[in-house]
Amino acid sequence: MDIKTIGCHVLAMIEFPDTSLANEEGLLAVGGDLNTETLLAAYANGIFPWYAEDQPILWWSPDPRMVLFPGEFHCSRRLARRMRQAIYSVSIDACFDNVIKACAEIPRKGEAGTWILPEMVDAYTQMFTEGHAHSIEVWQGDELIGGLYGVLHQGVFFAESMFSHKTDGSKVALAALCEWALTDGWKLIDCQFHTAHLESLGAREISRDQLLAVIVS
């Protein structure tokens, strides 16, 4: 997230630049706020915030974009067996606060800290209160062992983060999310950036223009 060498577009109010102006890494704009109206305007245009503690708010729209079409979720035999054994149980929107905090606190390979800063937690908790953000919780007994959260807007679920404290915890959460998506007819799940882990679960890259076409369809 190096912003020193690019011509950043400074965000005023909630008027985002055209996404075609993003740089090669996907960085589009700098500044603004994390109010619900700003975040919804961002997601409606395929844009999301991601920044570190010592940075201003950075807004991203990468091309290509990693997405998961719910019907393409890859459930391995091991994961299917674990789900049949009912070792874990799943809930929806039962404890959003705990999920987002767990996502913020879990150590991640190659990252010294977290991008889910206190103001991000506050902003998405407000989004949850207003019915825009949602969480999936995975339990082993009374213990929260996995989950994810994101924003549902215009039939697209913009996944923000997930965590797992035990084997396959986040995979079970994603499987539950895809089941919910298929039941309610969501268009797709946005996963933002490519990772080998997401690819192994059925996610694939599409162009930014394809994503925007889906959002407005």
ABEGO torsion letter per residue (X at the ends): XBAAABBBBBBBEABBBBAAABBAAGBABBEEBABAAAAAAAAAAGBBBBBBAABBBBBBBBOBBBBBBAAABBBBAAAAAAAAAGABBBBBGABAAAAAAAAAABBBBGBABBABBAAAAAAAAAAAAAGABBBBBBBBEABBABEBBBBBBGGBBBBABBBBABBGAAAAAAAAAAAAAAAAGBABBBAGBBBAAAAAAGBBBBBAAAAAAAAAX
